[in-house]
Amino acid sequence: MDDIEDITLSLDDTARVSNKKHVLSRKLRSTTSDEPNLTQSNIPGLETIYMKTWGCSHNSSDGEYMAGQLASFGYTITGIRLRKDEKIEQGVTPPLDNPEAARLWVLNSCTVKSPSEDGFVNAVRSAKDMGKEVVLAGCVPQAQKNHRALKGLSVVGVQQIDRIVEVVEETLKGNTVRLFGSKRKDGRRVGGADLALPKIRRNPLIEIIAINTGCLNHCTYCKTKQARGDLASYLPESIVARAEQSFEEGVCEIWLTSEDTGAYGRDIGSSIPELLWQLVEVIPDGAMLRLGMTNPPYILDHLEEMAKLLAHPRSASDSVLANMKREYTAAEFRRVVDFLKEKVPGITIATDVICGFPGETEEDFEETVQLVRDYQFPSLFINQFYPRPGTPAARMKRLPTEEVKRRTREISKVFQSYHPYDHKLGEIQEVLVTEEARDKKNYVAHNKFYEQVLVPQDDSLLGKRIRVKITETGKHYLVGKILNESATRTALSKPLRKGAA
């Protein structure tokens, strides 16, 4: 199996690949028969490609970029769910989710948890059984280049998604290629593919912008570090330019994402508050900005600024945190949460817990349970410990499986015991409507604390801010009645002034 870095493509093959920056050096050796397949088209760009993405919002953004490049090259994309009336730039509406219709599958994997990886492996098996060509992407192949699921299949690394068209083209010709590597500029590692690349958004109203890749931590349980590597930040001007471009294209909500948003800029002499203040200047009135997860150590340096910018931090118990190499304590976590709750009344604090990490005592577990009782997090992601191959934690002595399950059930019971939104009944709120609810009967809107508010389904509301009265509360949502005097407006008027929240 040849590496694509050693391959030469003819001029005809590469003429339609935009932003091609690499010189390739050697002819690719085909891994299939020389006998041409006359029943299938080999004309570039005339096939249907199925896209499937697992994992975090960073991975989702990578998948959207890959789909956008392939669509710009002429491919029909299936698997990207769009609003029924949404058209991509070329004026073509892709089929919604029809893997059987595609000749090639692009499977964009996640390595955070074993179930995600298992789902990816099962999809690879299904593709093979159906006789599909396959290109693998995402964190699994990047972190485990010798993974059994990769054998004989084409692979594109997380830093090389801007070359997905090349990899797909060669795979459709019957070649198997592997493309890895990291991007560097002026001697430093950079965030990855150009943020200005074309994209097909899963939700045309939401733009996901990866502000950096990798992180500064070395958590013992984490496999993502092996895939995404050390911190590499995009320049602020590139991020701001992407945001402005997105708003011009009709987006009304931006998600900033990365493995650790709080660490942004430490490698380039900037910081997350500096970036956010620049973004505030270009956010249109009525639009919203959502900041992804961060670790407390990097927010402690910017608490005052982050309070103004409505940041959201994360969690756990001291001895377990030390074993995880999380580099902060429960007291520091409490300090961040308490400060933000005081300075930003109504702020939503979401966090994760891992139950049954190796070495977690009953006392450690009770500390975490007490933390949940004290703060009654409206959103709590409860995970059982999964040993990820190749991580230090995988070599640690595990707790009995039944004990891990018991602790998971107990903390889940505590989480289910309280109702975080009951006090909001009767409130008048302004919300931004962005997507269809899972029940297919309502639309989902969010208020300024990113709480989910369900409103009646009406296509004219999408992308607009409306006033509602909260008439019902659930464990994970609010229900809003649209007020008669509610004047809807698009999220594309004047920018907010600096300091506006």
N, C-alpha and C positions, 0 to 999 in steps of 0.2 A: 504494500500500500504506500503510495508516494504522498509526500507532503505537498500541498498546493503551492507553498513558497518556492518549490523547485520545478514548477510546471510552466511551460510556455503555451499560451493560447494564440491562435492566429489573429490577425487584425480584424478579420470579419467577425470572429467570435466576440471580440471585446469592444467593438465600435459603439455598441449601445449601452455599455455599462458606464453610468455617470460617476464622476468623482473618483476615477480609477487612479490610484497613486503609487502602485507597486509595479516594478519590472520583474516579470517572471522569467525563469531561465532554462527550463528543460521540458521537452515533450512529455505529456502525461501518458503513462502506460495504462491501457484499458484493462479492466478486471473482468470483462465479459467477452463473449464470443465476437469475432469479427463479422459475423453474418448480420447484415442490417435487418432491423425489424420494420417491415413495410406496412405493418398495421397501425403503427403509431407515428405521429408527427414528430420530427426533430427540428422543426422550425422554431427558433427562439421566441419565447413569449406567447406561444399559442396553447399552453396547457393550463389546466386548473390545479392550483396548489392548495392543500389543506393545511391550516395553521392551528396548532394546539399549544397553549401556554399554561404552565403550572406556576404557582408561587406568588412572590411578592409583587408590589406595584413596579419595582425596578425591572423585574422580569417581564411584566406586562408591557412596559414601555419599550423594551427591547423587541418584543414580539410585534408591537405596532409598527416600529421602524422597519423591521424585516418585511412585514406585509406591505408597507407603503412602497418600499423599493421594488419589490416584485410586481406590484400593481403598476407602478410607473413604467416598468419594462414591458408591460403588456399582459402579464399573467392574470388570470381570473382567480381571485382569492375566496376560499370558503373557510368557515370556522370562525371568522371575525363577525360577531353579532352586532349589526347596526340597527338603528331605528328604521322602521319600515319605509320611511320616505327619504332616507339619507342616501345621497349619491357621492361617490368618490370623485376626485378631480376630473378624471377622464369621462365622467358622465355615465359610468356603468355601475349598476347595483350588484354587488357580489351575492351569490347564493349564501344563505345564512349558515347552515351547518350541515354539509353534505360530504363527509369524507369519502364515501364510495365513488363520488363523481371525480375525485382528484387522481391524477396519475402519480403525484409526489406529495408526501407528507413532510412538513417541517415541524418537528417536535421540540419545543423549547422548555427545557426541564428545570426542576428545582431540587436542591439537595438538602434543604433545611431539615426535613423530617423523613423518616423511612416511608410513611404512607405516600408522600408526594413522589418519592423516587420509585416506589413500587408501581404507582399509577403510570409513570413514564415508561417503565420497563414493559408493563402490560400493553401499552399503546404501541411500542416498538414491535412486540410480538404480533399484535393484531395487524399492523401494517405489512409485516412479512407474510403472514398467512393470506392476506388479500392480494399479494403480489405487487404491492406499491413500492415505488422508489422512496427512499427515506433520507432526510438530512436532519441530523441531530444538533441541537443548540442548547445553550443555557449552562447552568452550573454543574450538572452531573458530568458531562464529558470534560469540562474545563478542570474540574477537581480530580476526576478519576479517568485519566486518558486510557487506561487499560480495562475499564469497566466491561464486563461480559456483554452488555447490551450494545456496545459500540462496534463489535467485531464485524468487519466487512461493510460498514456503513460510512457515509460521508458525515463529516463533523465540521461545524464552524464555532470558534471560540467566542466568549462573551465580549472580547475587545475587538472582534473582527466582523461584527454584524453588518458593517457597511459594505461587506463583500459577499453578502448572501446570494446575490444574483449570479456571481461567478460559480459559487459552489453548486447552486441548483442547476445551472446550465451544464456543468460537467457531469453531474449525477444523472441528468436526463440523457446524456450521451452514452451512459453505461460505465462511466468512470467513478472510482471511489477516491475521495479526496479528504484530507484533514488539514484544517487551517486554524492554527493557534498563534499566540504571540501577544505582546502588549504594545501599546502605542506610546511613543515618546516624542517630545518636542523640546528643543533647547536643553537636552540632557536630562529632562525630568519626565516621569511617567504622567500621562494625561488621562482624563476621565474615560475616554473611549471614542466611539463614533461621533462624528459631527452632529451637533444638536439640530442643525438645519435640514437634515435629511427628510425626505418625504415620509409620511406616516398615515396609516389607516387607524383611526381611533376606534376602540370598541364602543365608546360613548362619544359622539361627535361634540358634546358639550364640555367634555373634561379632557384636559391635557395633562399628561404625566411627564414631569421633567426630572430626570436623574441629575442631581447637582454634583454628585461625586460617586465614585465607585470605590469599593474596599473600605477599610477602617483602620484605626490605630490600635485596636484591642487584639488580644490573643486568647479569646475565651476557649476553655478546654473542651467544650462540647460542640463547638461550631465548625461545620464543614464549609460554610459559605466563604470563610476567609481563604480557604484553599483555592476557591474558584475566582473570587473577586480581588484577592490580594490586598496590598497595603493601600492606604488612602491616596486617592488621586482625584483632585477637584477640577471641575470645569471653571473657566474664568467667569467672573460675574457678568461681564458684557455679553458672553455667549448665552448665558441663562436668561438674562433680561431680554436679549434679542429674540430668543425662542418664545418667551412669554408674550412679547408684543406681536409676533407673527401669529401665535395661537389666538389671541384676542381678535386680530384682524380676520381670522378664519371662522369666527363665530363661537369660539369657546367662551364659557362664562365661569369656569372653575378650573383652577390649576392645583395639581398635587405636586409638591416637592418631595422627592424620594431619594433614598440611598440606603446603604447598610447602616449608616449612622449620620443623620443630618447635622447633629450637634458638632461633629468634628469638621464640618465643611470649612475649607479655606486654610486650615492650619499648615498645609503644605505649600501654599502660595501667598502667605502673608495677608490673608483675609479672615473673615469670620462669618458665622451664620447671621448674626444681627446686621452686619454690614450689607450682606446680600439681601436680606429681607427689606431693609429700608430702601434699597434701590428698586426692588420689585414693587413696593408700595407706591412708588412714584408713577408706575405705569399700569397699575390695576384699575380698570374702568369702574366707575360708580356702579354698584350693584353686583359686581363679580366677587368671587371668593377665592381665598388662598388657603390651602390646607398643607400643613407641615407634617412630614412623616416622622417616624420614630427617632428618638435620640437617647443616648446614655447620660445619666446624671452628671458624671465628671465634667463633661464638656459644656454643660448648661450652667454649672455652678459659677463659672467665670463671667456669665452674662445674665445673671438673674434679673436685674433691673430692666435691661433691654428686652429680654425674652418675655417678661411679664407684660410689657407694652405690646408685644407682638403675638401674644396668646400662644406660646409654645406648649407642647404636651410631652412630659417625661415618662420614665419607666421604673422597675422594682427589685426586692427580696430580703433574705436573712444573712447575717454577717459571715458566719463560718462557711456557709454554702457559697456565698458570693466570692469568698477568697478562693475556694476550690475551683470555682468557675473562672477565676482571674478576671472578674468583672471590674475591679479597680475602683469600687466605691462601697460604702456601707449602707445599711438600712437607715441609719440616722441621717446620712447625706440625702438619701432618697426622700425621707420625710421632710427635710429642710426645703428641698426643691418644691415638693407638693404644697407644703404649708405656705411658703412664700407666694407661690402663684395663686393659690386659693384666696389669700388675703388681698393681693394686689389686683386680681382679675375675678371679681365675684361672678359665680356661675360657670367658671371654666370647667371643661370636661377633662378629666384625667383618666387616660386609658393605660393599661399595663399588661404585661405577660407574667405568668408564673410557670415554673417547671417543677412538677411534682416528682419526688423520688430520685433526685440527683445523687450520685454515689457519695456516701458519707453524710447524707442528710439525716440528722437525728430527729427523734420525736420533738425535742425542744426547738430545733431549727424549724421544723414544719409548723409548730404552733406559732412561732414568730410571724411566719408568712400568713397564716390564717388570721392572726390578730390584726395584721396590716390591712387585710381585706375587710375585716369587721370595722376597723377605725375609719377607713376612707370610703367604703361602699362604692367602689369603682363602678360606674355605669357600664363600662365595657372592660371585660377581663378575659384574656385569652389563656385558657388553662391547658397545659400540655403535660403529658407524661414524658419522662426522660427516655430518649431514644439514643443508643450509642451509635454515633456516626463513624463508619470505618475510617481509620487513619487519624482520628482526633485523639488527644491525650485522654479525654474522658472515657473513650472506648476501652482503655486499658485499666480503668479503675474498677474496683470491686462493686458490683451492682447490688442494689437492694432486692429483696424477694419481689417477684412480679405482683403477687397478691397484695403486698404492702403498698406498692406504688399505686395500684388500682384503688386501694382503700383511701389513701390520701387524696387521690384525685376526686373520688366520690365525695369526701368530706368537704374539701374546699369548694367543690361545685355546689354542694348543699348550702353552704354559707352564702355563696354568690346568689343563689336563687331565692334566698330568704328575705331579701330586701327589694324595695321598689323605688328606684332612684328618681323617677319622674313624677311621682304622685303630687308633689308640691307645685308642679307647673300647670295643673288643671285650671282652666279659666284664663290663663295668660294670653295676652295678645303678642304675637311674634311676627317678625318679618323673615321670610324664608326664601331660599333659591331653589327652584324646581329643576332637576337635572336628569331624571331617569324613571323608567318603569319599575314598579315594585314587583316582587316575586309573585305576588298573588294575581298579577295581570289585571287587577281591578283599580289600582291606585297608582299615583305617581309618588316618587320619593323626592322630598325637599329637605334641605338642611338649614337650621338657624345658625347664628354666628358662632355658636359653640359646637357646631357640627353634630348636633343631635338630629336623629332621623325623624322627620315629620311626614306622615302620609296625608296626601290630599287627593280629592277626586280626580280621576283621569280626564284630562282635557288637553288635546295637543297644542292649543294656543298658549298653554302655561309653560311649556318647556323652554328653559333658558331665561326665565323671567323671575323677578322677585315679587312676592305677593304678601299681603297681610292676612294672617289667620288667627282664629281663636282656638286654643287647645281644648278639645271636647272629650278626649279620652287619652289615657296613658297605658302603656304596656311595659313589659320588662325591658324591651330594647327599642321602643319607638313611642312617638306621640301621634295623635290624630288631630288634624287641623281642619276647621271649617272656614272656608274662604269668606272674608267679610265683604259685604256689598260695596262698601266704600273703598275696597282694595283696588288701588290703581297699579296694574302690572306695568313693568317697564323692562326693557331689555337691559342686559348687563354690559352695554357697549357705549356708554356716554363718556363723561369726563373722568379723569383719574382721581383717586383719593389723594388728599394732601398728606405729606409726611406726618406721621404720628397718629393718623386716624386709624381706628380699630374697627 
